Amino acid sequence: MKPKNDHELLWNMIKDIRFGMLTHRHPDGTLRAHPLTTQGKSLGEDGVLHFFVSRQTELGQRLRLDGNVNIAYVDPSKDVYVSLAAHATVKEDAALKKRLFNALDKAWFPGGADDPNLELVEVQIRHAEYWNAKESKLTQLLNIATAAATHQQAHVGEHRELHVGEQRS
């Protein structure tokens, strides 16, 4: 089934990828990345994603200081690569925690949705783009070899920017 819009296209690309790597700026200026599981069964209407983090990791505290983040999703078996520039905020929404919490989350938060270490991170997507090499590995290799032999730039797959949750003027 063909996606109706960029919003649906993005969700279709990331929904089955178990972890997104959330990168933020540490107070010492370095960039730090954390593997996080995307919560929920859809991308919010306004391009919002949710993640759970532990208060013990200080990630929530760091996001309160600087919420500018990037989330990268990779599915090497399908040659799909997604990059999301976003703004993260820590939310104290008990009802949303309960709605998003699932049985697998108990591995990290044994106290359930009411676990005192559970923090909810809401991420508003500001920019999204993807790379998708739709051709088989053999076709990709042939395209690359042909480009190298003919001194041309290789064109493998598709690269697009998506209009999902971007700030409106």
Disulfide bonds with the S-S distance in Angstrom:
none
